[in-house]
Amino acid sequence: MTVTVPTLAARVRAGDPRAIARAISIIEDERPDAAALVREIFPQTGSAYLIGVTGPPGAGKSTVVDKLTAEVRREGESVGIVAVDPTSPFTGGAILGDRLRMQAHYEDAGVFIRSMATRGQLGGLARATSDAALVLDAAGKSLVVIETVGVGQDEVDIVRTADISIVVLVPGTGDDVQALKAGIMEIADVYVVNKADREGADRMVSSVESNLTLQQFGDGEWRPPIIKTEASAGRGIPELWQAIRAYRTHSASSRRRRLKARNQFRLRDLLTHRYLEFVEHTLLTPERFDALVDRIAAREVDPYSAADDLLSRSLKR
Amino acid sequence: MTVTVPTLAARVRAGDPRAIARAISIIEDERPDAAALVREIFPQTGSAYLIGVTGPPGAGKSTVVDKLTAEVRREGESVGIVAVDPTSPFTGGAILGDRLRMQAHYEDAGVFIRSMATRGQLGGLARATSDAALVLDAAGKSLVVIETVGVGQDEVDIVRTADISIVVLVPGTGDDVQALKAGIMEIADVYVVNKADREGADRMVSSVESNLTLQQFGDGEWRPPIIKTEASAGRGIPELWQAIRAYRTHSASSRRRRLKARNQFRLRDLLTHRYLEFVEHTLLTPERFDALVDRIAAREVDPYSAADDLLSRSLKR
């Protein structure tokens, strides 16, 4: 008698929450079998709609995402959430946040929430986030939300390559202009001004409005709407969901462009990661790479010449 | 008669502000002569003390840096400031910010301020920022401040590899925990709680304090102080400068480690940038790289297999 043990990839595809959790851990820990796993699930991905959510710390992104999840669950969508949460290793906040957030959807098998706290060097976080989103996609979640704090290049890239980018702002810091300067304005398909009951909410909306006025929108081009929410009370969430659906319909024909940007980002990221591994572990040893860095720090060689030398020694050309 | 025309690098080393500005523009625009320029100035760098300043948008980082600059100028230090300002191309905020900020130090040849708004792909911002700091270092600025908004991986790396990392926080969003979760807490050598006259300032200080309490500091290990400032009124700025000097004295023996991290980051960044250039322009053409990305987006090939193939075709091994 032959007993068939389903592979982890097969269990992920069947939507098994424990398999999903294990698959994401394998990715997060950068274990050697992570690549094989993504290879195996990759053909079954591409049908989830990716929602990127970003904004400054304290804007209430988690609450917006949680309430949005409750809203879309009523319509039968299944939801996977990857919260990029570059938390201090000292506070362990990511894990705590996970538990707190899971409570709201604890009984609901249609929702899977995972915080990513990876702080690997060389863009490890971006890579792990994309791969975790693939796992949720392969597991059949119809919506996958990637939620990031902050405005760094990596995180902006993650959100920008989602199917829709939502920027959550909050009034009350008194520094509207600073928020507008945060480098996340040009990526928004939908703006959310959360905590809209606070003083300054209308001023924040006006700031975003005048920012939009400076941009030229062509005929039939999407003009990002500004949705006022009080997420903790659920206010504005149905309007947000409506805006997401409107954008999805509007952008159906251009979705290919986003998919492409996403995969371009992923391929470049993998290439650079593996090239550095080759240089530091095969071409040199970690010790010899280290010694070279020491020589640069001592100004015995400049970094451009050192890079040129390593390139010419490593590349077939 | 021979007329000697000083090279741009020589004029940078002489501290000529127009040469500094031009050198940074060459770097920011990623012009082909940027590498040669950095090569030429590199041996004269390494004496500036690099101060990294980060924190969430709206924390008042620019004001803190400007007032700190005024403070240290009185002691004869010369100051270069690189403000990483990933501003929307629509608002042109970086350039405006530059002009507004320059006014305060307009008559002072000992201060050079430059906002970097580069948003090149592949970590172009981090690379340009490091190189701009090198220019200011070569130009003889005794302090070089790198100021970044946001908490992304790249920006954290920039600040972490400075000689001292200052994290500026602000009370009043009512989300202290969020601020603590911003991924920038573990890199701070000095905390600033700015706008300390605001409600919630003491609560913010307590939050940071309890965060520090969770960490274990060994005998003689630096425990990051928390400085309360009202930067717009100049309050707390002398105390901040004192904390910076105390850290500098304390960490003199470990400065080598920071210098090394900085140069490791730079070498890896250059290697990855150039390797991708090779793959996309020499091994393949941009069109063929593009076609490969299309095949990944169409799920005809997975990104790991595509990366493996490109690596084996490009590397001598």
Interface residues (C-beta under 8 A of the other chain):
Chain A: A35 V38 R39 F42 P43 T45 G46 P56 P57 G58 G60 D85 P86 T87 S88 P89 F90 T91 G93 G97 R119 L122 G123 L125 A126 V149 G150 V151 G152 Q153 D154 E155 V156 V170 G172 T173 G174 D175 V177 Q178 A179 L180 K181 A182 G183 M185 E186 N211 L214 Q215 R256 L259 K260 R262 N263 Q264 R266 L267 R268 L270 L271 T272 R274 Y275 L276 F278 V279 T282 L292 V293 D294 I296 A297 R299 D302 P303 Y304 S305 A306 A307 D308 L310 L311 R313 S314 L315 K316 R317
Chain B: A35 V38 R39 F42 P43 T45 G46 P56 P57 G58 G60 D85 P86 T87 S88 P89 F90 T91 G93 G97 R119 L122 G123 L125 A126 V149 G150 V151 G152 Q153 D154 E155 V156 V170 G172 T173 G174 D175 V177 Q178 A179 L180 K181 A182 G183 M185 E186 N211 L214 Q215 R256 L259 K260 R262 N263 Q264 R266 L267 R268 L270 L271 T272 R274 Y275 L276 F278 V279 T282 L292 V293 D294 I296 A297 R299 D302 P303 Y304 S305 A306 A307 D308 L310 L311 R313 S314 L315 K316 R317
